Amino acid sequence: MALVQLEPRPERKPSWLRVKMPSGETYFELKRLVREHQLHTVCEEAMCPNIGECWNQRSATFMLLGETCTRSCGFCAVHTGRPGPIDEDEPERVAEAIATLNLRYAVITSVNRDDVLNGGSHIFAATIRAVRRRLPDCHVEVLIPDFKGNWDALADVVEARPDVLNHNLESIDRLYDRVRPQAKYERSLELLARTKQLDPAMTTKSGIMVGLGEDMDELIHTLRDLRRSHCDLVTIGQYLRPSPKHLPVVRYYPPKDFDELKRQGEAMGFAHVASGPLVRSSYHAADQASAAQEKGRQ
C-alpha cells in the first residue's frame, strides 16, 4: 500500500495570535452604518482579526463591486461565484458613509470582477472622486485587483489620484498555483511597476502572508522583487485558515521572525515595513502612509 504524504501540521494556535472580541461605541456605530447603506467591508468578509481596533480608530476598509468574487484563491474567505450586475450608485453610498463617520483614513478594495472587461476600475475611480468631494481631508488608499493585466483599467484608477495604491502579492512565486490559481506573480509585480510609470510620485504598497509553506529565503527574495518593482510600503502577516475548506496553515511564525523580515525589508529601502503576526494589508494603514510621506520629505 502506497503511503500518503500528509502536509506538516503546525502546533495549536500560539498565544500571540489571540485577539479581543470587537467592541466600542465607534465600532458599533460603523457596523450600523454599513448595514443601513447596504455596504460591504473586507473587515467582515475576510474575518479580519483587527476589526475592532481599526473601526474604533475610525479606519475602515470598504469592499466595492458586491460580495461575490470571480476567483477562488485558496486563502480567502470571500464568497466565490457568479456576481450580479455592477451597482453604479455604490461610489456615492460609500462616500456618504465615509463622510457620515468622518473617517480620517479609508481603504477601498473590491472583489475580483473578471466578468467585466475593466474589472470594475471605473467604480474605484468614481469612489475616490466621490470621497474627495464629500470629505476632502480624508486620505484614500485603494487595494486593487490585477484587472487581468488591463493597464488602461489601472490608469483609470491612478488618474483618480488615491493617496496610496495597494496591490497585494500575497505569496511567493512557487506557491502561486495553490494560493492564487487565477493570478500571476509577474503580472502583480508589473502592476506595481506600471503604477510608478504612470505616476512616479504615487505611493505604492503590497502585502504578503506567511505560513503557507514558504521559507525565509523565499520571503526575502519576494521582498526584493517588490523593491525592484518600486514598491514603497509592505505588510507581512500570518496566514490564518478561514475554514477547513481553505489551505492549511503549515507553520505559525514566531514574532522574532517577523522582526527579522522587518529588518530585512527596511535594509532594502522600503519606506515602511509593517511586519507582525496580526498585521493585515489595511492594519494601521494611516500610520504606514504617514511614515512613507515623512521619509519622502527627508
Helices and strands as residue ranges (DSSP letters): G 15-17, H 25-36, E 40-41, H 42-45, H 51-56, E 59-64, E 68-69, E 79-80, H 90-101, E 105-110, H 121-134, E 139-143, G 147-149, H 151-159, E 164-166, G 173-175, H 176-179, H 185-198, E 203-210, H 216-228, E 233-238, H 255-268, E 272-275, H 285-297
